Amino acid sequence: MMWFKQKRMCSWSSVTIIASIVTLVSVVHLFLYPVVPSLDYFRQYENSCIPINSTKSTQPTHNNIMSNQTKFPLDLHNGVVYRGAPWKNEVGQWLAGCDSITSPVKLIEQIGGKSCRNDCNGQGICNRELGQCRCFHGFTGEECAERQELSCNNPRSKEKPFGHWVVSICPAYCDTTRAMCFCGEGTKYPNRPVAETCGFTINPPSKPGGAPVTDFTKADLNVFTTNGSKRGWCNVDPEEAYASKVLFKEECDCKYDGLWGRFCEVSVLSTCINQCSGHGLCRGGFCQCDSGWFGTDCSVPSVLSSIREWPLWLRPAQVTVPENVNSNGNLINLDAIVEKKRPLIYVYDLPPDFNSLLLEGRHFKLECINRIYDQRNATVWTDQLYGAQMALYESMLASPHRTLNGEEADFFFVPVLDSCIITRADDAPHLSMQEHIHGGLRSSLTLEFYKKAYNHIITQYPYWSRSAGKDHIWFFSWDEGACYAPKEIWNSTMLVHWGNTNSKHNHSTTAYWGDNWDPISSDRRGNHTCFDPDKDLVLPAWKRPDEGSLNAKHWSRAREERKTFFYFNGNLGPAYENGRPEATYSMGIRQKVAEEFGSTLNKEGKLGKQHAEDVIVTPLRAGNYHEELASSVFCGVMPGDGWSGRMEDSILQGCIPVVIQDGIYLPYEHFLNYESFAVRIREDEIPNLLNILRSFNETEIKFKLENVKKIWQRFLYRDSVVLEAERQKAVRGSVEDWGLKFSQLEEDDVFATFIQVLHYKLHNDTWRRQLLLQKKEFGLPKECLIRRE
């Protein structure tokens, strides 16, 4: 129910809508997130003979945490089970005793009424919290009145008439608002992309078995031909091409978002953050919000919006209408009183340079997102590992833990999409990776983006200074996580997929030079580690929602059906055909495992020195990878160029993960009790790997498999999937099978676990506790504030 107070009669037309009474039910996700207990650093393997002693009281008294709370039982490895998952003892005790009894607090959400100059000239969205324009691609300035010329090509020279190579290199029409290449006027299909190699001459391989070579100094004029016997593109009729009546250039394709079909003949939905929340139009990745709405995903209402349409995370609300509705040309902000459970997260509405523009201008539709749309505008989930960043961002924006009240917020999320920055680093000249300061390093370019975001929030908002940024959260999704974070933001919490403490591997571990962070000067990066377990968190990578695996219930397959004892499938380095040539790849770990246990012949025709019939270590692509994982007891988790998705693969298919990467944390490892469901092997123990694993008795193996079964959803971004299913239902009137089946899952997912960890952190850190005690309400007994002094 909504209640409204009105101090005076008011003719403000936009506010009269407030008189409506709407019954609304908010589905609150039980999300949680802890901090770091003491570092129970990586036991190499569990003792399979540890007895369960139900009478021995090994639990800490926790008088200073939950003096009047019940103690909670421990599992075989000293873990405390909360909501199905085994947590490290102290974390689990707090969550089970305190997180479970959290009550809502009342807070005021301010609905913005500030205006923007000239309403951004129709070329941007007005942020009504700040009164600032967020300009569309190709426009800039305080009121989006200045037109940008974003060239597709670098400066020309006699030797390079189209300039130095860049992905946007274009011999045809360049849309200079986005630096994207199209066929252009004078052709039958002017809006068909002429991306990268499409528009240039392709020469035969220089040697037998080699790849064709593109000559980026010579345009291929045949792409403009109307002669069906030549390999054309811009004038090729799709029906004739599908019927094989005309030739076309196979190197041309439909790379840009918003287009579908072999010849880009179907316009489809583009991918935007939360698809603009039903309050805007997605234009290539940038949300053009309806009047009365703003924000990256158009989810923030202004005073011009209808309260009936407010998002669930702002309802139910008690709204106070002020006496005066206009001040200095601005509409007066509205105060809406709502009830929410902590932790409360404030999400910065950054300028679009850090998110929307990166999405809108991308040259490959699959880059840095987790879904696209087909010819029916139905969702097509991607295998893009870096899609976790978008999934978490979308969940946070739609979460009941989100707040617009920065004074009451417990955490501040800064949404910089580094997955887009890095994949787009050589997309177009305006991204400026060629600047002298970067030296061609994507890591350096990305650091600069984060530094600019930091400069923006410290100049536009007052919140950083209250804790020197300690209550801020940044997501670094790339291969080596926050290794290249600028020194100015290192106090903050870093969300990563790569928890390298640098205790052993203290330099850049990637074999790809462009991502190497070693050359970045300490003046910019500082001397911080890549990961600090006392403040940071490793999150799972994105894995495509697999309806087949869900139907097969791979995660619950019994021990007796798992015939392969140890399994690893992936690149094994230079000793194998098509293997990565760098000796530094995977820090040599995969190579050592293959040398000992390889089940496929290497280039020398040799198997691993200790190969066994029930062990598979192979670089050969599996016909059904998920089925092979689900048929295995233990599965290898080893790095690639930094993190890999092998931990997620193992857990989602119910296989016990065997982690081999010294000093590098896996998802939730300093919060969940890994000994209850995983095994760690030191790198110097690789020759003894099978002996260690075979030392586990069947009781211990089944215990671990059961725990994997209980936690697998914590490695799945189900909340993001369900949000998309809800959007599809709203737009298309129906939900596909994947949406129904994932909506039926009930256990805590990635986002729920993330919130649980934040909640634990909120009450665990001394400085956070001091800030919390200054607030009127925090939703828990004071006994739940952990004191370590």
ABEGO torsion letter per residue (X at the ends): XBBBBBABBBABAAAAAAABBBBBBBBBBBBBBBBBBBBBBGBABBBAABBBBAABBABBAGAAABAABBBBBBBAAGBBBBGGBBBBAAAAAAAAAAAAABBBBBBBBBBBABBBBGGGGGABBBBAAAGBBBBBBGBBEAAGABBBBBBABBBBBAABAAEBBBAABBABBBBAAAGBBBAEBGBABAABBBBEAAABBBBBBABBGBBBBBBAABBBAAAABABAABBBAAABBAAAAAAGABBBBAABBBABBGBBEAAGABBBBBBBBGGGGGABBBBGGBBBBBBGBBEAAGABBBAABBAAABBAAAOBBBBBBBABABBGGBBBBBBBBBBBBOBBBBBBBBBAAAAAAAAAABABAABGBABBBBAAGBBBBBABAAAAAAAAAAAAAABAABBABAAABABBBBBBBAAAAAAAAAABAAAGAABAAAGGBAAAAAAAAAAAAAAAAAAABAAAAAAGGAABBBBBABAAEAAABBAAAAABBBBBABBBAGAABABBABABAAABAAABBAAAAEABBABBAAABBBBBBBBBBBAAAAAAGAAABBAAABABABBBBEBAEAABBGBBABAABGGGAAAAAAAAABABBBAAGBBBAABBAABBBBABBBABAAAAAAABABBBBBBBBEBBAAAAAAAAAGBBBBBBBBGBBBBGAAABBAAAABBBBBAAAAAAAAAAAAABBAAAAAAAAAAAAAAAAAABBAAAAAAAAAAAAAAAGBBBAAAAAAAABABBBAAAAAAAAAAAAAAABAAAAAAAAABABAGBBAAABBBAX
